[in-house]
Amino acid sequence: MLRAITTGTSEVAGGRSEAEVAAPQDEADLVARIARGDAIAFRLIAERHTPVLLAVARRLVGEEAEAEDVVQDALMRLWRSAGGLEVTEAGVRPWLRRVVTNLAIDRLRSGRRTDVTDTVPEIAEPASQGALSDERELSRRVEAAVRELPERQRIAIALFHFEELSQREVAERMGVSEDALESLLARGRRALKKALAGEWRGLLEAGP
Amino acid sequence: MSQDRDERSRTDEAALARAVEIARRHEASATAGSRALVDRVVAAAVAERASEVASGAADARVVPMRRAVPPLVVRAPIRRRAAFEVAALLAASLVAGIYVGGLSGSLSTALDVASAFGIEPAGSEVFPLLAGDDTAADQLEDAL
């Protein structure tokens, strides 16, 4: 474990970096080191969580550059406030995920981002016959379909289904009533089903 | 009819849950752009810390400026002493002025008024300068 912490960025079998392999139980130690200004520990944490945080941010803000800004802000918050952070057994990821979510919502509310409704580059294409067997390809199609949703539907789906917040929490964060949220979720689900029509049956057959 | 709708709804929910599960499982595999972002964030963090350290060092190097004027607590006794000296000088000047003025006339007049009321000076020996008609200057010249 110590080797994984100190060497950090090298690739290991399966294409995953050692930072990804390291278990979250070492994160309390890493966060303590970050609080003392240890940039190596900060890099390890950043490498471990950035891909996931980017995925969360992309779903919410919809655009790559905006998502990167949000993740950078979240990681800088960790760098600045690591001293006061209590790391649970789940590691620092739940905290980072929450910060990314809050920053993304704040950014959308303040209108600091550019409108990207016409610039989302990825369009969910019909699946080829063999694509459903590839989970990774399927996940990319799901992500693309989510990003295609209108902004409010996308946020509602991302917070409720992906971040697993309660309806009340989502409604509060979005500043809408729970009835309005229900409507957004229903429309979002219908749109997703339509966008993923080629994969829908396969999703059911794949099973958990 | 209603049963069909419920069944379809449950199927859709299951498909959506599966889609979400797959997407979440592969969140970490979408590493495009993340390495460059990590490099950028770490560089920003290090630069921020270096800036803070440099700022702290600059603060430590600042020599505190000494006040050219003593503080009020120190200045109060100085002011009191100066005021006393000025008052003493004025008082001394006043006494001297009265004395010299008295010799030149106004005190003589006062003594004349006093003698009119039967109050006599003790004698010329006591106030030799006041005994004659000569002015103080004449008497001083005689004495010298």
Interface residues (C-beta under 8 A of the other chain):
Chain A: E20 G37 A39 F42 R43 A46 E47 T50 P51 V52 L54 A55 V56 E64 E68 V71 Q72 L75 M76 W79 E135 R136 L138 S139 R140 V142 E143 V146 H161 F162 R189 L192 K193 L196 E199 W200 L203 L204 A206 G207 P208
Chain B: T11 D12 A14 A15 L16 A17 R18 A19 V20 E21 I22 A23 R24 R25 H26 E27 A28 S29 A30 T31 G33 S34 R35 L37 V38 R40 V41 V42 A44 A45 V46 E48 R49
